[in-house]
Amino acid sequence: MDPAEFDVLTKRTKHQLMLIKQTPYRVMAEKGSSVPRAYLKFFNYIMGLFGDKTFYGDPKYNVTFKDYMTYGMSFGYALRSQHENRGIISDDQHQQLEKIKEKVLEYIDGHEQDDFLVRSNAIMRMVLMYVSMPNYRYYTSTESGEMDSLKCRMQNLIRVSSFEPEKRAFFVKGEKHSSYKLWHHDLISESNDPNPLETQIPIPILDEKDFDTAIEVMKNMETIVQLPVYIQNHALHRIRQRLDCMDNLYINTVFGLSFIIPHLITANNGQRLIRAIDNSGKPVGYFPFLRQDGAILIRSFLPLASPVTPEGAVLYKELGIMINDSKYFGMDKLSFYFNTDFEALPILKQALQKANMWHLTEIQTEQPKERKEDQILKRFFSAKYDTQPPPL
């Protein structure tokens, strides 16, 4: 838009357009919820960085997300409701505003993914995933606008609350196993919904041996019965032990992507496993499980370098090693694939490539000295998943 088109507006018209101000997002705790103050401070700091370091629309216009929230949204809302100012603004000014409105709304409609709600949901989902833990507490958020009539401004608020997952005991071979109901984040939501969903697995996925067959069966079903998923502490301990150089955000990303449409395989020992994938769509391990009492119990987390996995079977054959050898070398931990000089070990490199495990060496890790706030924003911009599900 030519700036001259805006400059012809009178001072009175401009005053009416910006009469009601918008505020940047402020994160606060929902009344009665358990949200530590340190978390609220962290959320607000991240949201502030996000507003200052990201742009609305084309970066060449140098309109930060914060500028968009405080001025752009006020301007857009005023243009949409400018007909309410009849009698205050002259007819020629209304005609000019209609011309401006058409161009502004065309630009806004062309940048739907930059919408304030979609963008704020995206960053809040990341920070909530950073702090949510299946065996402790999940965090949720809702966005709202509240009018502050005394200061003539619209306050944009994000209210955070929390809940503790259901705890349940399973008996396996006479032994009691405590577990927690698993929730995951919908990482293919078009609205970037920041709140977790209860994890469930459709029964056809469990009953059919072939994944593609299960998908076809579900397409022809009117009602799909799903079973809730629980995870025991041992499995949570194992996934953190074996993905040892990754943070809680990465682990919750694995949960989110692995359970969108769970892909099951049968291990070499006959055990059924759920494939665990990250945002590259490639496996980083497997979840052994049991089906019991109308539910699914996740019992552990196997690394790819396990003799019962398809990848591990090939790796062990190529290298001629046993399970104790792989544990001694540390091949059951993700850090092994970052800290090893594979160029000096061509036999090992070739074995990993044949076993379809080379992608483990290409996973991006955080720098130990890098601030967690910078890590989260970096991950936000470098995330490989968008609004499309990862390849299965």
PAFIFI-487273 format. One line per 4 residues: number of its first residue (from 1); their letters; for each residue x, y, z of C-alpha. Coordinates in pm, whole numbers, plus 32768, in hexadecimal, padded with zeros to 4 digits. Layout:
NUM) a) X/Y/Z; ... $
***
This chain:
1) mdpa) 8000/8000/8000; 807C/815A/7FA4; 80BE/821D/80E9; 8016/8349/8046 $
5) efdv) 7ECA/828F/805C; 7EE8/8293/81D5; 7F77/83F3/81EC; 7E3A/848C/8159 $
9) ltkr) 7D77/841B/828B; 7D32/8531/8382; 7DB9/853B/84E3; 7C58/84FD/8565 $
13) tkhq) 7C30/83C7/848D; 7D7F/833B/84FC; 7D21/837C/8666; 7BDD/82B7/863C $
17) lmli) 7C94/819A/8594; 7D87/816F/86B4; 7C97/81C7/87CC; 7C9A/8069/8861 $
21) kqtp) 7DFA/7FE3/8893; 7E65/7E76/8891; 7F66/7DF7/898B; 8078/7CF4/8952 $
25) yrvm) 802C/7B9B/89DA; 804C/7B6E/8B52; 8056/7A11/8BE5; 7FB0/79DE/8D35 $
29) aekg) 7F3A/78BB/8E0C; 7DCF/7852/8E0D; 7D38/7885/8F67; 7D54/774D/903E $
33) ssvp) 7E50/76A2/8F59; 7FA9/7622/8FB4; 809B/76E5/8EDD; 81ED/7745/8F76 $
37) rayl) 8248/78B5/8F63; 8394/7858/8EC8; 82D6/77BA/8DA6; 81FE/78F0/8D75 $
41) kffn) 8336/79C8/8D6D; 83D1/78D9/8C72; 8297/78D7/8B96; 8281/7A52/8B92 $
45) yimg) 83F1/7A76/8B41; 83D3/7983/8A1C; 829B/7A34/899D; 8350/7B82/89B4 $
49) lfgd) 847C/7B00/88F0; 8393/7A68/87F3; 82E0/7BB4/87C0; 8424/7C76/8794 $
53) ktfy) 84DC/7B7D/86B5; 83D0/7B04/85C6; 8324/7BBF/84AD; 81C1/7BD6/8432 $
57) gdpk) 81A6/7B8D/82BF; 82CC/7BE8/81E1; 8400/7C3F/82BA; 8461/7D50/81C2 $
61) ynvt) 8350/7E29/8259; 83FA/7E08/83AE; 82B1/7DDA/8468; 82FC/7D09/859C $
65) fkdy) 81F5/7C29/8637; 81EA/7D1C/875C; 81A5/7E40/866D; 8094/7D73/85CB $
69) mtyg) 7FF5/7D26/871D; 7FFC/7E8B/879F; 7FC2/7F57/8662; 7F68/7E70/8542 $
73) msfg) 7E4C/7DBF/85F6; 7DC0/7F0A/8675; 7DCB/7F93/8513; 7D2C/7E5A/847C $
77) yalr) 7C0F/7E4E/8576; 7BCC/7FC0/8548; 7BB8/7F99/83CE; 7AC0/7E7B/83EE $
81) sqhe) 79DD/7F47/84D2; 7A18/80A0/843B; 78AA/80B2/83C9; 7854/80E4/853B $
85) nrgi) 78FC/823A/8528; 77F6/82CA/843C; 77AC/8427/84B4; 7905/8448/854E $
89) isdd) 79D4/8417/8412; 7974/84C8/82CF; 78FB/8408/819B; 7A35/844D/80D1 $
93) qhqq) 7B05/83BC/81EC; 7A28/8284/81F2; 7A5E/8257/807F; 7BD7/826C/80AD $
97) leki) 7BC5/8178/81CF; 7B0B/807E/80F5; 7C28/8087/7FF9; 7D28/8052/810D $
101) kekv) 7C52/7F42/81AD; 7C44/7E7A/806A; 7DBF/7E74/8047; 7E04/7E31/81B8 $
105) leyi) 7D0D/7D10/81CF; 7D94/7C7C/808E; 7EF0/7C78/812B; 7E6C/7BE7/8274 $
109) dghe) 7DA9/7AD5/81BE; 7EE4/7A7E/80FD; 7FA3/7A43/8240; 7EB2/7968/8303 $
113) qddf) 7FCC/78A4/83A7; 8047/79EF/8439; 7EFD/7A21/84EF; 7F3B/7A8B/8656 $
117) lvrs) 7E81/795E/86E6; 7F31/785E/8608; 8087/78F7/8650; 8052/7917/87C7 $
121) naim) 7FCD/77B1/87DA; 8103/7733/8728; 81FA/77CA/881C; 8124/7777/894E $
125) rmvl) 810C/760D/88DC; 8286/75F9/88D8; 82B7/768A/8A34; 819E/75B6/8AC6 $
129) myvs) 8240/7481/8A2D; 8387/74F1/8AC9; 82F8/74E0/8C2B; 81E9/73D2/8C16 $
133) mpny) 8245/727A/8C9E; 816E/713D/8C87; 81BC/70CD/8DEB; 818F/7222/8E8B $
137) ryyt) 80B9/732F/8DE9; 803A/73A9/8C99; 800B/751B/8C4D; 7EFB/75B7/8B76 $
141) stes) 7EAD/7717/8AFF; 7D8D/77E4/8A76; 7DA0/7931/89C0; 7CA9/7A48/8A08 $
145) gemd) 7C75/7BBA/89CD; 7BF3/7C8C/8AEC; 7B86/7DF3/8ACF; 7C22/7EE9/8BC5 $
149) slkc) 7B2D/8009/8BA9; 7BEB/80EB/8C9A; 7D22/80E8/8BBF; 7C61/80BC/8A78 $
153) rmqn) 7D25/7F88/8A11; 7CF1/7E1E/89BB; 7DC9/7D3B/8A90; 7E44/7C03/89DE $
157) lirv) 7E6C/7AF9/8AE9; 7EDF/7991/8AEF; 7E64/78D7/8C22; 7F2A/77A2/8C84 $
161) ssfe) 7EA2/7688/8D59; 7F10/7524/8DA8; 7E91/73C9/8DF7; 7F26/7289/8E7D $
165) pekr) 7F02/7150/8DA6; 7E35/702D/8E25; 7F01/6F27/8EDD; 7EAF/6DB6/8EB0 $
169) affv) 7F41/6C6A/8F20; 7F6C/6B42/8E33; 7FC2/69E0/8EA0; 80B6/692E/8DB9 $
173) kgek) 811B/67CA/8E16; 80A7/680B/8F79; 8173/6949/8FA2; 80D7/6AA0/8FD2 $
177) hssy) 8143/6BB0/8EDD; 80E2/6D19/8F1D; 8099/6DE2/8DE6; 8014/6F32/8D6E $
181) klwh) 7F19/6F81/8C5F; 7FDA/7007/8B36; 7F80/714C/8A85; 8023/71DC/894F $
185) hdli) 8020/731F/8887; 7F81/732E/8730; 80A6/739D/865E; 7FE4/73A8/8518 $
189) sesn) 7ECB/7487/8596; 7E8D/75A8/84A4; 7E3D/768C/85C9; 7F78/7618/8682 $
193) dpnp) 7E9E/75B1/87A8; 7F7F/75D7/88DB; 7EBC/74E3/89B6; 7F08/736D/89CF $
197) letq) 7E1B/725B/895C; 7DD6/7116/8A0E; 7EA6/700A/8961; 7DD7/6EF0/88CD $
201) ipip) 7E19/6DDC/87D2; 7D0A/6D60/86E2; 7CC0/6BED/870B; 7CF4/6BA2/8595 $
205) ilde) 7E5B/6C1E/85B9; 7E89/6B1A/86CB; 7DD0/69FB/8623; 7E61/6A13/84C4 $
209) kdfd) 7FC6/699E/8492; 7FF7/6A7B/8362; 7FEB/6BF5/8398; 7F62/6C4A/823E $
213) taie) 7E4F/6B46/8267; 7DEC/6BDF/83B4; 7DCE/6D38/8317; 7CEE/6CAE/8201 $
217) vmkn) 7C15/6BF9/8301; 7BE3/6D3B/83C7; 7B7D/6DFA/828E; 7A4E/6D14/826C $
221) meti) 79E6/6D22/83DB; 78D6/6E0E/8455; 7946/6DF8/85BF; 7AAD/6DB5/8626 $
225) vqlp) 7ADF/6D38/8789; 7C21/6DB1/8828; 7CD9/6D3D/895E; 7D7C/6E30/8A55 $
229) vyiq) 7EF6/6E21/8A7A; 7FB1/6E14/8BC5; 8127/6E22/8BF6; 81E7/6D9A/8D1D $
233) nhal) 8304/6E4E/8DCB; 8400/6D51/8D49; 83B1/6DB5/8BE2; 83D9/6F28/8C35 $
237) hrir) 8524/6EDD/8CDE; 859B/6E17/8BB0; 853F/6F1A/8AAB; 85FC/7028/8B69 $
241) qrld) 8721/6F3D/8B9F; 8739/6EDC/8A31; 86ED/7031/899A; 87E9/70B4/8A94 $
245) cmdn) 8858/71F2/89E3; 86F9/7274/8994; 8614/734B/8A6A; 84AC/7320/8ADA $
249) lyin) 842A/73DE/89AA; 84C6/72DF/88BF; 8439/71BB/8987; 82D9/7251/8983 $
253) tvfg) 8304/7289/880D; 8350/7115/87E8; 8213/70C1/88AA; 8146/71B4/87D8 $
257) lsfi) 81BC/7134/8687; 81C8/6FC3/86E2; 805D/6FB8/8751; 7FB4/708B/8642 $
261) iphl) 7F82/6F48/857E; 804B/6E3E/8636; 8117/6D59/8557; 813C/6BFE/85ED $
265) itan) 8235/6AF0/858F; 827C/698F/8608; 83D5/6966/86A1; 84BD/6842/8656 $
269) ngqr) 844F/67A0/879E; 82DE/67C0/8746; 82A0/68EC/8827; 81CA/6A07/87A0 $
273) lira) 8272/6B5E/879B; 8203/6CC2/8751; 82F8/6D83/867C; 837C/6EC2/8722 $
277) idns) 83C8/6FD9/862A; 8446/713E/8645; 83FC/726B/8567; 84C6/71D4/8449 $
281) gkpv) 83C7/70BC/8434; 84D9/6FB9/846D; 84E6/6EC4/8591; 85B2/6F0A/86C9 $
285) gyfp) 853D/6DD5/8787; 8412/6CF9/87D8; 830D/6CDE/88EC; 82C3/6B77/895D $
289) flrq) 815E/6B5E/89DE; 8052/6A7B/8A6C; 7EDC/6A7F/8A2A; 7E2C/6A44/8B73 $
293) dgai) 7CE0/6A94/8C1C; 7C64/6B71/8B01; 7DA1/6C42/8AF4; 7F01/6C4E/8A65 $
297) lirs) 802A/6C49/8B52; 8177/6CD0/8AD0; 8278/6BFF/8B88; 83CA/6C81/8B13 $
301) flpl) 848B/6D33/8A01; 8578/6C71/8920; 8693/6D1B/8862; 86BE/6CCB/86F1 $
305) aspv) 87FC/6C10/8754; 8733/6AFC/87FC; 8752/699A/8776; 85D5/6975/875C $
309) tpeg) 859F/6AA3/8678; 85BD/6A8E/84FB; 86D8/6B8B/84FF; 878F/6AE6/861E $
313) avly) 8780/698D/857F; 8833/6A0E/8448; 8931/6AD3/8517; 898F/69A8/85F0 $
317) kelg) 89B6/68C8/84BE; 8A92/69C5/8407; 8B75/6A01/8532; 8B6C/68A5/85C5 $
321) imin) 8B29/6927/8724; 8A4D/68C4/884B; 8967/699A/8920; 8A6B/69C0/8A34 $
325) dsky) 8B60/6A48/8932; 8A6B/6B50/88B9; 8A21/6BBF/8A1F; 8B95/6BCD/8A6D $
329) fgmd) 8BD0/6CB1/8942; 8A9F/6D82/89A2; 89E1/6D3E/8861; 8898/6D35/8924 $
333) klsf) 88BB/6EAB/8969; 8883/6FC2/886E; 89BC/707A/88DD; 8A8F/6F60/8847 $
337) yfnt) 8A26/6FCE/86EA; 8A99/7134/8727; 8BDF/70F2/87DD; 8C72/6FE7/86F9 $
341) dfea) 8D5A/7034/85D6; 8CBE/6F4E/84D2; 8DAD/6FC0/83C0; 8EC0/6F13/8484 $
345) lpil) 8DE4/6DDB/84A1; 8D6B/6D92/833E; 8CF1/6C34/8399; 8C0E/6CC1/84A7 $
349) kqal) 8B90/6DD5/83C2; 8B3D/6CD9/82B2; 8A88/6BFB/83AD; 89B3/6D1E/8428 $
353) qkan) 8957/6D79/82C3; 88F2/6C13/826F; 8825/6C02/83B0; 876B/6D48/8359 $
357) mwhl) 87F9/6DEC/8492; 88D8/6EF6/83F9; 87CE/7002/842F; 8818/6FF1/85A5 $
361) teiq) 8962/70A3/855D; 88A9/71C1/84B1; 87BB/7220/85CB; 87F2/7386/863C $
365) teqp) 884C/73AA/87AC; 8857/74D9/888F; 8999/7585/88E9; 89DC/754F/8A5F $
369) kerk) 8A33/76BE/8A93; 890C/7743/89CD; 87F1/77DE/8A97; 86B3/770E/8A9C $
373) edqi) 85EF/783E/8A22; 86CB/7856/88EC; 86B8/76DD/88BA; 853B/76E7/88B4 $
377) lkrf) 852A/7805/87BB; 8631/775D/86E0; 8567/761C/86E4; 842D/76E4/868F $
381) fsak) 84C9/7765/854E; 857F/7625/84ED; 8461/7531/8530; 843C/7450/8402 $
385) ydtq) 82CF/73FD/843E; 81CE/74FD/83D3; 805D/74BB/839E; 809E/736F/82F1 $
389) pppl) 80CE/7225/83AC; 8229/718C/83A0; 8264/7069/82B0; 8203/6F19/833E $
***
